[in-house]
Amino acid sequence: MVCLPALQAQIYHLSLEESIEIAKKESYDIQYLLQSKIIAENDLKVATSRLRTNVSMFFTLPQYTETIKEWQDSLGISYFPINTLQGVGGLNISQPLPTDGTISIQSNLSSTNDYNTDKRASNFQTSIRLRQSLNSFWGYNDMSAQLKTARLNYERANKAYKREELNLVYVVSEAFYNLLQEQKKSEIAQMDLEKKIEANKISNDKFDAGLIREVEKLQTEVDMALAQNTYDVSKLKHQSLTNSFKRLIGLELDATVTLKSEMTNYSAIAIDPNKAVELALMNRLEIKDREISIELQKIQISRQKAAGQPQAILDASWNKIGVSKIDIGDSYSNSLSGTWENLKSRPANYQVGLTLNIPIIDWGRNKRLVRSAEARLKQNYLAKTDEERGIEVEVRNLVANIKMTLQRLQSLEKNINVAERSYNITFQRFNDGDIDSQTLALEMTRLNSAQLNHLSAFVDYRLYLADLMRKTFYDFEKDKPIE
């Protein structure tokens, strides 16, 4: 017999901050955007590395060739065999220039054994080459544009990741407070049920003593049954929201989750709407995205204008070659020595060339493409202005809602105290027989309504603050920016 220990479900007693930390580690959206951020970071490093020296080596390991080659002259076609063993090695060094050019050094060494002639031929060659586009000095610099594009995309990815983090904070906060609200509703429904049960017991005792009519006794039983139904429904809804909350933050569905009560965990915050608008315009991804689109479109305009301009490329090279041919029986060292001596004595090869490509007639095609690109740039400017106006209206309305909700929350706190004192007095009068069950039920309804209204105002206030934080990248409660 094999005994397996029963797996016990984990128990969590979570605050809002703890729920957010769990979600940041387990959320699919955050993990997905983290990979996007890593992609943009690597793209930036790739663009930066293009300015660094590239070094590579290549080798052709001994390659044996045996074939037949033909030769045609005035006497006809003749055939002769080829039987060779060849080895090649080389080194390439390339240095990109900030001016969108390249300077490169290449050295090659090869050795070929020809078994048909019993000769060994060696070749050593080294060259330096400069290739420079002259348009980059007055027109479009492709390397600089690629580097700037990579930096802008990296900045955009960083902002997107931070925005998604704040969106996650808001979504988790909303789910947390909705669940906390339902948890409190269940507690209120339970207290209401307990009070209705106590009221029904008192009513039964009064009926047995002949102090009240049967109809009044039946009414308390109906009230108790309704309270029981409300409590059962609240428990079911609470369980459903709990499962959704566990899925959102990434917990196991069989885990037990309860929330720490935070109904008194708030402070009255005075928010300057002008400061909130300034922070939103400075930090919002929508604005930064428009700014990045404007910069990218400017690069596109420069690229398109350069396409219609004369193209000039300067190409200069220096080349030195050394060769030797000895008997195949001689050593490789003699072959290399002869190659080196030949390289030193042989004159170098030089080449300088300027290539021009001048557009003559394109029927205005490039000019129209430039105008289209400039129109798109204007669209981006208009969209940025409209986005800024929309954000200002949105933030000012949100700050006004926070102020109004805070006032409502503070007022409802007083209503709860009054409603609780009024209920206690009414219950004592009912117990003394001064009032009937209908009056007690009405007072209970008022107390429940006051508690639920206060709960709703508290949730609205906390969510408005979380919404303002994600829309300004600033925590007004702690008075510090979001890092």
C-alpha positions in Angstrom: 0.0 0.0 0.0 1.3 3.4 -0.9 0.1 6.4 1.2 0.1 9.8 -0.5 -0.2 12.8 1.8 -3.2 14.9 1.0 -2.3 18.2 -0.6 -3.6 21.1 1.5 -4.9 24.1 -0.3 -3.0 27.3 0.5 -4.6 30.0 2.6 -4.1 33.7 1.7 -5.1 36.7 3.8 -4.3 39.5 1.4 -4.1 43.2 1.4 -4.3 45.3 -1.8 -0.6 45.7 -2.0 0.0 42.0 -1.6 -2.5 41.2 -4.3 -0.8 43.6 -6.7 2.6 42.1 -6.1 1.3 38.6 -6.8 -0.4 39.8 -10.0 2.8 41.6 -11.2 4.6 38.3 -11.1 1.9 36.1 -12.5 0.0 38.3 -15.0 0.0 37.2 -18.6 -0.1 40.8 -19.9 2.9 41.9 -17.8 4.9 38.9 -18.9 4.1 39.5 -22.5 5.0 43.2 -22.4 8.2 42.3 -20.5 9.3 40.3 -23.5 8.4 43.3 -25.8 10.6 45.5 -23.6 13.5 42.9 -23.8 13.1 42.9 -27.7 13.3 46.7 -27.8 16.3 46.7 -25.5 18.1 44.2 -27.7 17.2 46.1 -30.8 18.8 49.2 -29.3 21.9 47.3 -28.4 22.1 45.9 -32.0 21.7 49.5 -33.4 24.5 50.7 -31.1 26.8 47.8 -31.9 26.6 48.8 -35.6 29.1 51.6 -34.7 31.6 49.1 -33.3 34.4 47.3 -35.0 33.4 43.9 -36.6 36.1 41.2 -36.9 35.6 37.9 -38.6 37.8 35.1 -39.9 37.2 32.5 -42.6 38.9 29.3 -43.5 38.8 26.8 -46.3 40.2 23.7 -44.8 42.2 21.5 -47.2 40.0 21.0 -50.2 40.9 18.3 -52.7 39.7 18.7 -56.4 40.0 16.2 -59.2 38.3 16.9 -62.5 38.8 17.4 -66.3 39.0 20.8 -67.9 38.8 21.7 -71.6 40.7 24.2 -73.6 39.7 25.4 -77.1 42.2 27.0 -79.6 42.6 27.1 -83.4 43.5 23.4 -83.5 40.3 22.4 -81.7 39.4 21.3 -78.2 41.9 19.6 -75.9 41.3 18.2 -72.4 43.6 18.0 -69.5 43.2 16.8 -65.9 43.1 19.0 -62.7 44.3 17.5 -59.5 44.7 20.0 -56.7 44.7 20.4 -52.9 43.9 24.0 -51.7 43.8 25.7 -48.3 42.6 29.3 -47.7 42.5 31.5 -44.6 41.5 35.2 -44.1 40.8 38.0 -41.6 38.3 40.8 -42.1 38.1 43.9 -40.0 35.3 46.4 -40.7 34.8 49.7 -38.9 31.5 51.5 -39.5 31.8 55.3 -39.5 29.3 57.8 -37.9 29.2 59.4 -41.4 27.4 56.4 -42.8 30.6 55.0 -44.4 32.8 52.0 -43.8 36.5 51.4 -43.6 37.7 47.8 -43.9 40.9 45.8 -43.8 41.1 42.3 -45.4 44.0 39.9 -45.5 43.9 36.5 -47.3 46.5 33.7 -47.5 46.1 30.7 -49.8 48.2 27.8 -50.9 47.5 25.4 -53.8 49.2 22.1 -54.6 49.0 21.2 -58.3 49.8 17.5 -58.5 49.7 17.5 -62.3 52.7 20.0 -62.5 54.2 19.1 -59.1 54.1 22.8 -58.2 52.9 24.7 -55.1 51.5 28.2 -55.5 51.0 30.5 -52.6 49.2 33.9 -52.5 49.1 36.6 -49.8 46.9 39.6 -50.3 46.0 42.5 -48.0 43.8 45.5 -48.8 42.3 48.6 -47.2 39.1 50.0 -48.5 37.0 53.1 -47.7 33.4 53.4 -48.9 31.6 56.6 -48.0 28.2 58.0 -49.1 28.6 61.7 -49.5 24.9 62.3 -49.2 25.1 61.6 -45.5 26.9 65.0 -45.0 24.0 67.1 -46.3 21.1 64.7 -46.6 20.1 61.4 -45.0 22.3 59.4 -42.6 21.0 55.9 -42.5 23.1 54.8 -39.6 22.1 57.7 -37.4 18.4 57.2 -38.4 18.5 53.6 -37.4 20.1 54.4 -34.0 17.5 57.1 -33.3 14.7 54.8 -34.4 15.9 52.1 -32.0 16.1 54.5 -29.1 12.6 55.8 -29.7 11.2 52.3 -29.9 13.0 51.4 -26.7 11.5 54.4 -25.0 8.1 53.5 -26.3 8.4 49.9 -25.0 9.5 51.2 -21.6 6.5 53.5 -21.4 4.2 50.8 -22.6 5.5 48.4 -19.9 5.0 51.0 -17.1 1.6 51.9 -18.4 0.5 48.2 -18.4 1.9 47.9 -14.8 -0.3 50.8 -13.8 -3.3 49.4 -15.7 -2.7 46.1 -13.8 -2.7 48.0 -10.5 -6.0 49.6 -11.4 -7.6 46.3 -12.6 -6.4 44.4 -9.5 -7.6 47.3 -7.3 -11.0 47.3 -8.9 -11.3 43.5 -8.5 -10.0 43.7 -4.9 -12.5 46.4 -3.8 -15.3 44.7 -5.7 -14.6 41.5 -3.8 -14.1 43.4 -0.5 -17.4 45.2 -1.1 -19.1 41.8 -1.6 -17.3 40.5 1.4 -18.6 43.4 3.5 -22.1 42.9 2.0 -22.0 39.3 3.1 -21.0 40.5 6.6 -23.8 43.1 6.6 -26.3 40.4 5.4 -25.1 38.1 8.1 -25.6 40.7 10.8 -29.0 41.6 9.4 -29.9 37.9 9.5 -28.8 37.6 13.1 -30.8 40.7 14.1 -33.9 39.4 12.2 -33.5 36.0 14.0 -33.3 37.8 17.3 -36.3 40.0 16.4 -38.3 37.0 15.4 -37.5 35.3 18.7 -38.7 38.3 20.6 -41.8 38.5 18.5 -42.6 34.8 19.2 -42.1 35.4 22.9 -44.5 38.4 22.8 -47.1 36.4 20.8 -46.9 33.5 23.3 -47.5 36.1 26.0 -50.5 37.5 24.1 -48.8 40.9 23.7 -48.9 41.1 19.8 -51.2 39.9 17.1 -50.3 36.8 14.9 -50.0 38.9 11.8 -47.1 40.8 13.4 -45.4 37.6 14.4 -45.8 36.3 10.8 -44.3 39.5 9.5 -41.1 39.0 11.5 -40.9 35.4 10.1 -41.2 36.8 6.6 -38.5 39.3 7.3 -36.2 36.6 8.7 -36.7 34.4 5.6 -35.9 37.3 3.3 -32.8 38.1 5.3 -31.7 34.4 5.0 -32.2 34.5 1.2 -30.2 37.8 0.9 -27.4 36.2 2.9 -27.4 33.0 0.8 -27.3 35.0 -2.5 -24.5 37.3 -1.1 -22.4 34.2 -0.2 -22.8 32.7 -3.6 -21.8 36.0 -5.4 -18.9 36.4 -3.0 -17.6 32.9 -3.9 -18.0 33.7 -7.6 -16.0 37.0 -7.3 -13.4 35.2 -5.2 -12.7 32.7 -8.0 -12.5 35.5 -10.6 -10.1 37.4 -8.3 -7.9 34.3 -7.9 -7.7 33.8 -11.6 -6.8 37.5 -12.2 -3.8 37.5 -9.8 -2.7 34.0 -10.7 -3.6 32.0 -7.6 -4.7 28.4 -7.6 -8.5 28.0 -7.8 -8.5 25.7 -4.8 -6.7 28.3 -2.6 -8.6 30.0 0.2 -8.6 33.8 -0.1 -9.8 36.4 2.4 -9.2 40.1 2.1 -7.9 42.3 4.8 -10.4 45.0 5.7 -9.3 48.4 4.4 -12.5 50.3 4.9 -10.9 52.8 7.1 -7.6 52.9 5.2 -7.9 56.2 3.4 -6.8 59.7 3.8 -8.3 62.9 2.6 -6.1 64.2 -0.3 -6.2 67.7 -1.7 -5.2 67.4 -5.4 -4.2 70.4 -7.5 -5.9 69.8 -10.9 -3.3 71.9 -12.7 -0.5 69.8 -11.3 -2.4 66.6 -12.2 -2.8 67.8 -15.8 0.8 68.8 -16.1 2.0 65.4 -14.9 -0.4 63.6 -17.2 0.8 65.6 -20.2 4.4 64.9 -19.3 4.1 61.2 -18.6 1.2 59.7 -20.6 2.2 57.1 -23.2 -0.4 58.5 -25.6 1.5 61.8 -25.8 4.9 60.2 -25.8 3.7 57.9 -28.6 2.6 60.8 -30.7 5.9 62.5 -30.1 7.7 59.4 -31.2 5.5 59.1 -34.2 6.4 62.7 -35.1 10.1 62.0 -34.8 9.9 58.8 -36.9 7.9 60.7 -39.5 10.6 63.3 -39.7 13.1 60.6 -40.3 10.9 59.2 -43.1 10.6 62.7 -44.7 14.5 63.0 -44.7 14.7 59.5 -46.2 12.2 60.4 -48.9 13.9 63.7 -49.8 17.2 62.0 -50.0 15.8 59.5 -52.5 15.2 62.3 -55.0 18.6 63.9 -54.6 21.8 63.1 -56.5 23.6 60.1 -54.9 27.4 60.2 -54.6 29.6 57.4 -53.3 33.3 57.7 -52.7 35.2 54.4 -53.0 39.0 54.2 -52.4 41.2 51.2 -51.9 44.8 50.1 -51.4 45.9 46.6 -52.3 49.2 44.7 -52.0 49.7 41.1 -53.3 52.6 38.6 -53.0 52.8 35.3 -54.9 55.3 32.5 -55.2 55.5 29.2 -57.1 57.9 26.4 -56.0 58.2 22.7 -56.4 55.6 20.7 -54.5 58.4 18.9 -52.6 59.7 22.1 -51.0 58.5 23.0 -47.5 55.6 25.4 -46.8 57.9 27.7 -45.0 59.9 28.3 -48.2 56.6 28.9 -50.0 55.4 31.5 -47.5 58.9 33.2 -47.4 58.8 33.6 -51.1 55.3 35.0 -51.0 56.4 37.6 -48.4 59.5 38.6 -50.3 57.4 39.1 -53.5 54.8 41.2 -51.6 57.5 43.5 -50.3 59.0 44.0 -53.8 55.8 44.2 -55.8 54.2 47.7 -56.1 50.9 48.3 -54.4 47.6 48.7 -56.3 45.5 51.9 -55.8 41.9 52.7 -56.7 39.9 55.9 -56.1 36.4 56.3 -57.6 33.5 58.6 -57.3 30.1 57.2 -58.4 27.3 59.6 -59.1 23.6 58.8 -59.6 21.6 61.8 -60.8 17.8 61.7 -61.1 16.7 63.4 -64.3 13.0 62.8 -64.8 10.6 61.0 -62.4 7.5 62.9 -63.3 7.2 64.5 -59.8 6.9 61.1 -58.1 9.4 61.7 -55.3 8.1 65.2 -54.7 4.6 63.9 -54.2 5.9 61.2 -51.9 7.6 63.9 -49.8 4.4 65.9 -49.7 2.4 62.9 -48.5 5.0 62.3 -45.8 4.8 65.9 -44.7 1.0 65.6 -44.6 1.3 62.6 -42.3 3.6 64.6 -40.1 0.9 67.3 -39.9 -1.7 64.7 -39.0 0.6 63.5 -36.1 0.8 67.1 -34.8 -3.0 67.5 -35.0 -3.5 64.2 -33.2 -1.1 65.1 -30.5 -2.9 68.4 -29.9 -6.3 66.7 -29.7 -4.8 64.0 -27.4 -3.5 66.7 -25.0 -7.0 68.4 -24.9 -8.7 65.1 -24.3 -6.3 64.1 -21.5 -6.7 67.5 -19.8 -10.5 67.2 -19.8 -10.3 63.6 -18.6 -7.9 64.4 -15.7 -9.8 67.5 -14.5 -13.1 65.5 -14.4 -11.4 62.8 -12.5 -9.9 65.2 -9.9 -13.4 66.7 -9.5 -14.9 63.2 -9.0 -12.3 62.5 -6.3 -13.1 65.6 -4.5 -16.9 65.0 -4.7 -16.6 61.4 -3.6 -14.4 62.3 -0.7 -17.0 64.7 0.6 -19.7 62.1 0.1 -17.6 59.5 2.0 -17.0 61.8 4.9 -20.7 62.6 5.1 -21.7 59.0 5.0 -19.4 58.1 7.9 -21.5 60.4 10.0 -24.7 58.8 8.7 -23.6 55.4 9.8 -23.0 56.6 13.3 -26.4 58.2 13.4 -28.1 55.1 11.9 -26.4 52.7 14.3 -27.5 54.8 17.4 -31.0 55.2 16.0 -31.3 51.4 15.4 -30.1 50.6 18.9 -32.8 52.9 20.4 -35.5 51.5 18.1 -34.6 47.9 19.0 -34.8 48.7 22.7 -38.2 50.3 22.2 -39.3 47.2 20.2 -38.1 45.0 23.0 -40.1 47.1 25.4 -43.2 46.8 23.3 -43.4 50.5 22.4 -43.3 50.0 18.6 -44.2 47.2 16.2 -41.9 45.0 14.0 -42.6 47.2 10.9 -40.9 50.2 12.5 -38.0 48.0 13.5 -37.7 46.6 10.0 -37.7 50.1 8.5 -34.9 51.2 10.9 -32.9 48.1 10.0 -33.3 49.0 6.3 -32.0 52.5 7.0 -29.0 51.1 8.8 -28.2 48.6 6.0 -28.6 51.3 3.4 -26.2 53.7 5.3 -23.6 50.9 5.5 -23.9 50.0 1.9 -23.7 53.6 0.7 -20.6 54.2 2.8 -19.1 51.0 1.3 -19.9 52.1 -2.2 -18.4 55.6 -1.7 -15.2 54.2 -0.2 -14.7 51.8 -3.2 -15.4 54.7 -5.6 -12.9 56.9 -3.8 -10.1 54.3 -3.8 -10.7 53.4 -7.5 -10.7 57.1 -8.6 -7.3 57.5 -6.9 -6.0 54.4 -8.6 -7.3 55.6 -11.9 -5.6 59.0 -11.4 -2.3 57.3 -10.6 -2.3 55.3 -13.8 -3.3 58.4 -15.8 -0.6 60.7 -14.3 2.2 58.2 -13.4 2.1 59.9 -9.9 1.0 58.6 -6.5 -0.8 61.5 -4.9 -1.5 59.6 -1.8 2.2 59.1 -1.2 3.1 62.3 -3.0 5.8 60.7 -5.2 6.2 59.8 -8.9 5.8 56.2 -10.1 9.3 54.7 -10.7 
